[in-house]
Each structure stands twice: as structure tokens, then as C-alpha cells.
Amino acid sequence: MAALTGIFLLFALMIVGAPIAIALLVSGGGGLYLVGGSQLLVGIISTTPMGSVQNYEFATVPMFILMANFIIASGVGDDMFRVAKVWMGRVPGGLAHATALTGAAFGAISGSSTAAAATLSATSIPGMLRQGYDVHLATGVVAISGTLAMLIPPSVAMIIYALLAEMSVGKMLIAGVVPGIIVVLTIIATVSFLVWRNPEHAPSGESYSILEKIKVLRSTWSFIVLFAMVTGVIYTGVATPTEASAFGSFGALILALVRKTPPKKLLQAFRHTVIASCMIGFIVVSALIFGYFLTMSQVTQGIINAVVGSGISPWSVIIFLVVMYIVLGFFMDIIAILILTIPLVHPLIVQLGFDPVWFAVITIVVCEMGMVTPPLGMNVFVISKATGIPVGTVFRGSFPHVIAHLIAVAILLAFPGLVMWLPNTMG
């Protein structure tokens, strides 16, 4: 009875529009009170906040957010797009391909999907539209390329997943590299198909000489340095994810200073980091309290026993969970999805004998689609606000990429080694 009451209260609060952190805190606290009375409730609430944010690896969250804000303030996204644009040259759909590559590069040094979408909106959409690109093609590739920051390290979504599931943050981050490359290739293949079908939607771009292509590579030094300071040191074992996040944020600050970023923008970066970090910290604390409630009320174990004892094949459960995440992505933000499902799904995946890191990556890739699907695709609204292009137009442009993403998910499901190879070779 206590379990049903707590879960019902959670969904009731979400339906009336309560913030996810408040909904989790109230429902989890109420459920704990019904399970063990005021003593249990007070004991957990008094220890969880300090215990969760004191976690050594939690420091990666504000550090990577700060890194992303410094990168945005420095305007390095313009350089990355220019490099990709020059190298794509007169390739059919070259600017769209350049956008996908820029999204991957920006994701590799930022970790923020909405920040990537906003940056790409400012750098690539105007250029594509001026060159005569179809608005659906232009906005669709920007929307989906922005989601790469959720998968390619350093990814805040990956870190939150690891913290909630008590998994290795370093292994989680590195596991996103190869799937990230696969998704980038999927986006490029989708653009190539769309351009092949309607060549007039992507007029040929400017041609560049080999010398010009080599010269423009000088702009990539900042990306290479930051990538090495974060993903490189994590993979080789030179530094922990927490230390790498500190290196990355410091490197991004130096980059911003070298590029003579105005002090006002740097102060805004600090301010935005504090606000975002506090919000995420509050959500994580509330999620842990709700997770304690699920554990104390035996909800998690009951679901695991029911699934294992039902005789359903493990792969049928995996397919069901993938479909569930696709549906949840239509209506919820990725952070809310992870917080609500990880306490239940992670133990189930472990019990069924699957690698939890592999399934975590699958989950993130599936949730990427939620960022570009109606009615609540966050990246779509960011792009619409930044460019003034109607939301419906951006959603229509994103649809072919959603279909292609499903193919990428099927590949990752069929070949788990693509996900686990790199983390299994970490230093």
C-alpha cells in the first residue's frame, strides 16, 4: 500500500506540473514515512543531501558544465564549423555534413545538448539558408547533431546515469565514444540520402584548395587540447574523471582568456554554472531519496522477481525497455527519464545478465530521439527560439534522423562489442 501511495503521489505531482525534484522529494519522503515512520524519514533526509553531493565524482557535474559555458562564451564553435565547412567543400550537402561534424566536436568538449543546439543554430543554419538549403534539411541536421553532446564524452547525462546507478563514471564516458562515432556516421548517411533524393535541397558549396584546407586546421588546436585534457586522460588512466573535469574547465578558461572573451561573458558562465549545478544537485538528492523509498518498500525487488519468474526472454525485456524509453522521450526530459527509471531498470538489467554500461549507452542513444520528437523536443524549441523558424518545421526536418537513429540503436543492440570494446581497453 505504501508503495502504491508513493508512486501515485509522484505521478500526481508531475501531472499538475510540479518540478521533478519537488515531486521526487515529496513522494519519496511521504513513502518513507508510510514505510518506516518519522524516524526512518528524518534519518534518510538528514544524511542523503550531504552524502550525495559529497560524492567525489559528483564534482564532475559542475566542472563539465563550467567547461561548456566557457566554451560557449569563447565562441570556439565558429572555428569548428569553419574547419568542417572548408574540408567538406563541394561535397553534396557539405554544410549539413559540416554541421554533424561540428556537433560531434562541440559535444566532445562541452557535454551540453541544448548548448550545442544553440551554438549550431547560430553558426550553421544561417549559412545553409543563405546558400539555398531546404529549411527542413538545415534545421533537422542541427537539431539531431546537437544531441551528440549527450553521448560523446564529456556528457552530463552519462555522468548523472553513472552516479544514480553507482557505476564507474570513467567507463561510462569512454563507452560513449564509438557509439558517438556511429551516430555521427548515421547522421551523415541520412543527409547523403536526403540530398541524393532531392539534390535541389542542398546546392553545391564553395570549393577550397588543399593549401586552404591545411591552413584552416590551425583552428583545431583548441579542440585537440581540450579533448586530450578530458577524454584522453580518462581513457589512459592518467587522471580520474573528476580530475579530468577540472583540467577541462581550466583549459576552457585559458582558451576563453586567450580569445579575449569579455569579463561580462565569463561572469555569466560562472552564474549559469552555479544555477545549473544547484538544480542538478537538488534533482539527484531527491532522486536518491525516492530510490531509498523504492528499496525500502521492496518495489524494485518485486519487479525484478516478477520479470525473472515470468519466463519472458531477457531480450524481450530489452526490446520492451527500448520502446518504453522511446515513448517516455516524447513527453519527458532526459534527466527526468533517467531519474525515474534507473532505480528500477538498472537492477533489472544486472539481474538479467546484461552489461549495465552497454545498456546505459543504449538508453542515452534512445533518449537522444526524445530531444527532437514532439511534443517536448527540447532541441527543437531551442532552435526555433534562436532562429525564429516554426517549431513544426524543425520537427519535420528531424523526422528522417529519428528513423535513422532507430537503425543505429538496432546495430548497437545487435553488436554490444561496439560499445564495450573501448572501455574494456582503458588504462
N, C-alpha and C positions, 0 to 999 in steps of 0.2 A: 504493500500500500504506500509506504514512504517513497519507494522508487517511482511509482506512477505519479504520485503527487509532485515530486521534484521535477520530473520530465515534463509533466503537463504545465507546471508553472513556468518553466523555461520557454516553451513554445508560445504560451500565452503572452509572456512579456515581449517576445520577439515580434509577435503579430501586432501588438499595439505600438510597436516602434521603439521600444526601449533599446539603448545601446547594448551591444553584445556583452560588454564587460559587466554592466549592471545586471543584465538578465542572468548571466552565469553565476555571479556572486549571490544574488538573491535566491535563485532556485537551488544552487548548491548549498548555501547556508541554511535555507529552510529544510532541505532534505536531510542535512546532517543533524539538525535539531530533532527531526522526527525519528531518525535512526538511533541517536545516542544521547539526546538531551542537550542541555546548555553546556555541560562540562566538555563534551566532545566538540561542540561548535566553537566554544571560546578557545579551546586548546589548538585547534587547527587554524582558526583565523588569526590567532596571536603569533603563530610561528611561520605560517606559509609565506606571507609577504617578504619578510627578511630572508628566509631560506631560499626563495626562488630567485630574487634579484641579486642575492649574494653569490649565486652560481657563477663560477669563474668564466664559463663560456657565454653567459648572458651578456657580458661586456662586448661581445662581437656585434650585437644588435646596434647599440648607439654608435659604435665606431664605424661600421659599414654605412649607416645612414649618414653620418657626418661626412664620410668619404664621398658618397653620392652627391650630397649638397655642395661640397667644394668643387666637384667636377662640373656640376651644372653651372655654378657661379663662374667658373673659369672659361666656359664656352668651348671646351675641348671637343664637344660633339660636332661643331662645324668642321674642324680639322679632319676628323674621322670620315665624315661624309665626303669631303673633298677628295681624300685619298681614294676611297672606294669609287667615286664618280669617275676619276681620271683613269683608273685601272679597268673599269667596265667599258669605257669609251663608247664605241658604236655597237656594242652587243645589243641585240633586240631586247628592249625592256631594261636597258643598262641602269637607268636611275633607280628603277624598282629593285634590281639586284643589289645596287649600292646601298639602298635603304636597309635591306635584310642584313647585309654585312656590317653596316653601321650599328644596327640594333644589336647584333651579336657582340661587336666590340664595346659598345656602350654598356651592355649588360655585364661584360667581363670585368668592368672597372666601376660599376655602380651598385647593382643589386636591387634597383627600384624600378618596377614595371611602369608605374604612372609617370615617373621622372623620364624614363626612356621614351614613352609615348609623347610626352610634352616636348621633349628635345627634338625628336624626329619630326614632329608636326611643324616645328619652326624651321628646320633645316632642309627637309626633303620635299614636303608637299608643295610649297610654293614653286620650287624648281621644276618638279614634274608637271604641274599645271601650266607653267609658262611654256614648257616645251611641247605642250599639247597632249599630255597623257589623259586618259579617261579618268574622271574623278573617282569612280568606283575602284579602279585598279590602284590609284595612288593612295587613297585613304585606307583601303583594305590591307595593303602591304605594310603600311605604317602601323596600323593597329596590331597586326599579328607580330610584327618584328619587335614591338615594344614589350611583348610578353616574354621574350627571350631572357630578360633580366631576372625572371622568376626561376629560371632553370640553370643558366650559366653562372658559375661562382664569380663573385660573392653574392649569394642570393639570400635575402632576408627571409623569404618564405621557407627556404631549405633549413635555415638556422632555427626558425620557430618550430618547424616539424621535428627537428632533432632534439630540441630542448623539451618539447612536450612528450616525445616518445622515449626520452632518456637514451638517445643514440649518439654515436660519435659525430660531432659537427664536422670535423675534418673529412671523414669518409663520405658524409652526405654531400658536402660541397664538391669534392672531386668526382663523385658519381654523376654529377650533372654535366660534365664536360663532353663526353662522347654523345649522349642523347642531345645535348645542345647543338652539336655539330650536325647530327641527323636532322634535327628540326630546321636548322638553317638551310640545309640542302633541300628539305621538303618545301620550304617557302620559295626558294629559288626555282625548283622544279614546277611549282604551281604557277609562278609568274611566267615561266617559259611557256607553259601550256596555254595560259590565258592570252599571251602575246601571239603565239602561233595560231590560235583560233581567231583572234581579232587583231591583226597587225596594226591597224589604224589607231588602236588604243594606246600605242607606245611608239611614237615616232623615233627615228634613229637620232642618237645624240652626237655630240661633237667627238671628233677623232683626236687622239693625242699621240705624240711620238714616244718612242722608247725613252729618250732623254727626259722628257717631261714626266713620264711615269716614275722614273728613278728619282728625279728631284723631289717629287711630292712625297716620297717615302720618308723624307726628313721629318715630316709632321707626325710620324708614328712613334717617335721616341717616348713620348709621354705615356701612350698606351702600353708599350712594351715594358717600360719600367714599372708602372703600376701593376700590370698583370703579374710580373715576376715577383713583386713585393707582396702579393697576396696569394694567388693560386700556386705560383711556383714554389714558394717557401712552405706552403701547406703540403703540397704533393711530395716534396723531397724530405719532409720531416725536419727541416731546419728550424721551423717555428710552429707553435700551436696556432689554431685558428684565431684565438684571442690576440696573440702577439702579432699575427699577420694583419688583423684588422687595425691594430694600432699603427703598424708600418704603412698600411694603405691610406689611412686617414692623414697621417703625417705627410706622406708623399703627395697626396692630393692637395694639401695645404701649400706645400712648397710649389707645386705646379701652379696653383692659383696666384701665388705671390710673384712667380716668375712671369706670368702672363699679365701682371699689373691689374689684378682684379680689384675694383673699388672696395674700400673698407666696409661700406654700407652693405654690399653683397655678402661679404664674409660674415658680418654680424647676423644677417638674415639666415645664412647657412647654419650658424650656431643655434639660432632661435628655432628654426624649423626642426633641427635635430632633437632639441630638448622636448618639443611638443610631441613629435612622433615617437620618441623613445618612452616618454611617460605613458602615452596611450598604449603602446605595445606592452609595456611593463604591467599596466593595470589589467590588460586583457589576459596576459599569461598568468598572473596571480589568481584572477577569477577562474580561469580555466582549470588550474590545479586544484582549487577548492571544489569545483564541480567534479573533477576527476576523483577526488577523495570520496565524495558522496557516492559516485558510481561504484567505487571499490567497496565501501562500507555496506552499501545496500545489495551487494552481490549481483548487480545488473550485468557488469562485464562478464563475470564468470558464468552467469546464467545463459547469456547469449552464446558464449563460446561452447558451452556444453550442449546447447540445443543444436548448434550448427554441426559440431563434430559428431554428435549422436544421431543426426538425421540421415546420415548416409549419402548426403549430397557430395558430389566430387569436388575436390579443392578448386579445380579450375572453373567450375560453375560458380563457385563463390567469388572468385576473382573477377569473372565477367560481370556478375551482378554488382560488385562494388564499383567497377569502372562505369557501368551505366548509372549507378547511383550518384557518382561524383559528377558525371555529365549533367544530370538533372539538377543537382544542387548548384552547379555553376550557373544555371540560368537565373537563379534567384538570390544567390548569396555571394559575398566577397570571399576570396580565397582564405583569408585569415579566419573568418568565422567558420568556414567549412572545416579547416584543419582542426580548430579548437573543439568543434562539436563532435568530430568523428574519430580523431586519433585515439582518445581514451578507450574507444570500443573496437576500432578497426585494427590498431597495432597489435594488441594481444592476440586477436583472432588470426592475423597473418602469421605471427610467430608460431601459434599452436598448429596451424595447418602445414607448417614446414617450409614456408617460403622465406626468402631473404627479405627482411624488412627494409633494407636500403633500396633494393630493386623496386619494391612496391611503392616506396616513398617517391621515387623518381617518376614512376608511372602516374602517381596521384598528382604530382606537380604538373606534368605534361597535360593531363586531362583538365586540370583546373585552369591551365592557360586558355583553353577554349572559352571558359566562363568569362574571361576578360573581354571577349569580342562577340558574345552572343546576347541577344535580347532576353529579358528587358533591362538587365542591370549591368551590361558590359562596361566596366569602368574605363578601359582604354578608349572605347568608342566615345564616351562622353567627354573625356579629356581632349581628344582630337577635335570633336565638334565645337567645344568651347574655344579652343585655341585658334581654329581656322574659320569658324562661322559656317561650316558645311553641315547640312542637316544630319541629325543622328541616323535617320533611316538610310541615308545614302552610304554612310560609313558601315552600317550593319550589312547592307547588301554587298559591299565590297569585300567584307571579311568572310562571307559565307563560303567561297571556294577554299579558303585556307582552313576553315573548320573541318571540311570534308577531308582535306589532305592531312590534317592533324590526326584524324581517326586512323588513317593508314600508318602514320608514324607510330601511333600507340600500338597498333597491331604488330608492327615489327619489333618493338621493344618487349611486348608480351611474348612473342614467339622466340626471341633470342635474348634471354636475360644476360648472357655474357657481354653483350654490348654495353650494358650498364655497369656490370661488376668488374670488368677487366681492369680498368684504370685504378679504382680504389683498392683492388687486391694487389696492385704492384706498388703501392705507396711506400715511401721510405719511413 
